[in-house]
Amino acid sequence: MGHYDALETRSQDERLSAQLAALNAQIARVAAHPGACRIDGAPLPDLAALARLPVLRKSDLTGWQKAAPPFGGVAVQNVAQVFQSPGPIYEPGGVGHDWWRLARFLHATGIGRGDIVQNCFSYHLVPAGMMFDNAARAVGAVVLPAGTGQTELQVRAAADVGTTAYAGTPDYLKVILDKADEMGVALRIAKAAVGGGALFPSLRKDYADRGITCRQCYATADLGNIAYESDALDGMIVDEGVIVEIVRPGTGDPVPVGEVGEVVVTTLNPDYPLLRFATGDLSALMPGVSSCGRTNARIKGWMGRADQTTKIKGMFVRPEQVADFVARHTEVSRARVIADRQGEMDVMTVQVETRASNPALYEGSVLDVLKLKGRVELVPPGSLPNDGKVIEDRRSYG
């Protein structure tokens, strides 16, 4: 599959230079707008300086939107549609060419002119349906706006219209295919562009066994496309219209390549500028580039949720508190709170990566920061699991 455009194969220097220019334009746009997000509009000298800006959390956006509906005073322009996602939280939509940047993903899946895409993402309130509709038209495909449910009608329409490609959640295509088998109807679907849920290897194999190429993307209602798979299937390639950072949960501090952390995204879409927007998802940057020839960074895909807020002994313990504990001790590299049960009582253990040998050194700040007494367990630097967890709940709820 050829590349969508020349942006995908830029040199690293070209990409960084273009991203910095676009980022500084976004910063100026946000700073000049009298909205909720107040930042210094001074241009950044390099992309590493982005880490100095505050992280924007969905809870912040929700609060802003309640105070100034629907978009919370964010510098939004060219709004053609308004969507409501669960929360509720409101997102703008545009009708410009490939406004959510998902055409790049559809192209990588092999979808284009001559294809008929059965779009089984919802068109009701949430933006997913329109996101893929917009992308399919950008690559020259015809769209059957099927939405969700009514599986027998989906099968009938796919057969009558001659659907060649599916867009939707990973598992609903199997529901359609199984119903078609049950009805004795032959379908021509050969490509599937999926998102909004986990694509399990067994399901991908099931589609491959039926002759269907299935690829997945990582996109959100606020940001559009963030990353996508290519034929190389060697991770997810970061989209050209965003800057992706992986930070330690509860902080805005980038972690080294390969370490699992929270996905923080800055979108370069001038119509809806979001700077350092925390997705709440865990992933990790991968070293090197894809073997498909696309030169942008890659992430491992979705690896869980970053918001690990857990109630222990009736008190909420949050990732930000764990980060505060680590910040108080320069010799501590990482820490992990473990919630467990002993008899009918909650117990808390704090594992601390340090070369120190006396747990008593940390008991005071554990109580001060986490507001709970817990056992401190010292572990060697680098020994905690690389899974992005700073709070682990081992209690059984079965």
Secondary structure, DSSP 8 states (H G I E B T S, - for coil): ---SSGGGG--HHHHHHHHHHHHHHHHHHHHHS-SS--------SSGGGGGGS--B-HHHHHHHHHHSTTTTT----S--EEEEETTTEEEEE--STTTTS-HHHHHHTT--TT-EEEE-S--SSSSHHHHHHHHHHHTT-EEEE--S--HHHHHHHHHHHT--EEEE-TTHHHHHHHHHHHHT------EEEE-SS---HHHHHHHHHTT-EEEEEEEETTTEEEEE--TT-SSEEE-TTEEEEEE-TTS--B--TT--EEEEEEE--TTS--SSEEEEEEE-EESS--TTS--S-EE-----BS---EEETTEEE-HHHHHHHHHT-TT---EEEEEEEETTEEEEEEEEE-S---THHHHHHHHHHHSS--EEEEE-TT-S-SSS-SEEE-----
